[in-house]
Amino acid sequence: MRCPVTRSGTAGIALATVIAASAVVIAAWWKSGSPADGLSPVFLGFGLWSVTAALAALAWLRSPRGVLEWDGAQWWWTPAGTALPVACQKPPTVHLDFQRFLLVSVFPEGRRTWLALEKRQAPQRWSAFRRAVYSPARPPGSSAAARSQSGTPSD
């Protein structure tokens, strides 16, 4: 089960909306009458807004791309531009679920990687992929795996 991961248009639109809304708030603050001194709180607020908006946009532009894959026993992350997948140390953790959009984190190579997954990235396999993300992984040799191989129920 594979899900390609690209830069999320949904996350980009949400980010642009938050940046624009916060700019309107700062503009309204400025219009409401700021102090006349040189370092007014409005200008400091605008400076802080500028830096955080730029950092957020940069983070979105550098968002991870690649392929997240479930082979039935292990989750794998293959970053764009690399040929070899990296085993994830644990299953993806779902942080946001809007049915057509998932924000998950995975731990390849010991560090958290945030992935924005969208239905448009794998529309035919989306339902199955979501089930895999939420299903607990069964390690090889578990009673469920042994039961499916032997064909007999276990106690």
N, C-alpha and C positions, 0 to 999 in steps of 0.2 A: 504494500500500500504506500504510494508515493504522493506527496503534495509539494508542488513547486512553490517556492516562496519568493515573491517579488516585492518591490516597494509598494506599500499599500496606498491605493488611491483614497480609500475610506479614511485612513489615518491622516493623510495629507489634507483632505477636506476638513476634517475635525480640527486639525492644527491651525489651518488658515482661518477657520471660524473663530477659534479662541483668540488668536492673535488680533484679528480685526475687532472683535468685541472688546478686548482689553484696550485697544487703541482708542475706541470710542469713549470708553470710561475715562481714560487719561485726558482726552480732549475736552470732555464735559467738566472734568475737575479743573482744567486750565481756564475754561470759559467762566466757571463759577467765581473766579476772582482769586488769583494767586498773590502771595506777598510780593512786594516790590524788590526785596533784597536779591542779590546776585545768585545765591544758591537756594532757591526756593524748593520746597518739597515737590512741587510739580515737575521741575526740571530733573531732580534726582529720580523721581518716579519714571519719567520718560527715559532717562538713561538706563535704569534698571530694566524697564520694559524692552528697550532696544537690544540689550545684551541677551536677555532670556529668550526673546523672539528669534534672534539670530542663532543662538545655540540650539533651540528646539528645531528650527528649520534645517540646520546642519545635521542634527541627529537623524531627522527623517530622510534627508538625502543620502546619508551613509547607512541606512537601515540594512540589516543583513539580507542577503539574497542567496538562494541555493535550493536544496531539496531536503525536506524532512520525510523520513521513511520509517515504516514499521514493518519488520519482517516476520512478525508473529511471536517473536521472543525478545527482540531488542529494538530500541529506537536509534536511528542513525541520522546525523546531520552532515550534509555535504555542502560546504560553502561554494558559492559561485566561483568559478575559475580553478577549482581543485577537482581532481579525479577520484580521490580516495575519501570515502565517508569516515566520519569520526563517531564512535559509539557514545551515546548519551549516558551519563552515569545514573540517571533515573528517568522515569517517564515524564513527558511534558506536563507542566503545571498550568492549568487554565486560570487566567486572571480575569478575563472578560469574555463573555459569550453572548453575542447578539444574533445567534442562529446562522447568519451569513458571514459573520466576522468573529474570529477568535484571536485573542491576545494571549499567547502562551510564552512560557520560558522553558528552556532546555539547558542542560549542563554538559555540553561537550568539552572535553579537556579541562574539567574542573572550574569553568567560569560560566556564569549565567549569560545566556544569549536570548534576547527578546525577539519573538517572531510574531508578525501580524499576518494571520492566515485568512484568506477570503475565499468564498465559494467560487468566485470567478476564476481562481487559480486552478481549480480542479472540479468543475461543475458535475461531471459524471460520477465522481468518486467521493463527493463531499459528505454525503450522509454516512457512508462507510468509514470515512476518515474520522469524522466526529465521534462515531461509536468507538473507534480504536483509541482515540485520545482519552475518552472517559473510562474505558474498560481497564481493569487492573491487569497488569502483565503477569503471566504465569511463567515462572522459571522452568527451563527444561528439566524433565524428571519429576515434575510435580504430579500430584495424584490425577489432575485433570489431563495432563499430557499422557501419563501412563494409561489412563482409562481409554483415551481415544486411540492409542496404539494397540492395546491388547483387545479392545472390543468388549471387555467385561467390566461391569461396574465394580468400584472399590468401596470399602466400608468407610 
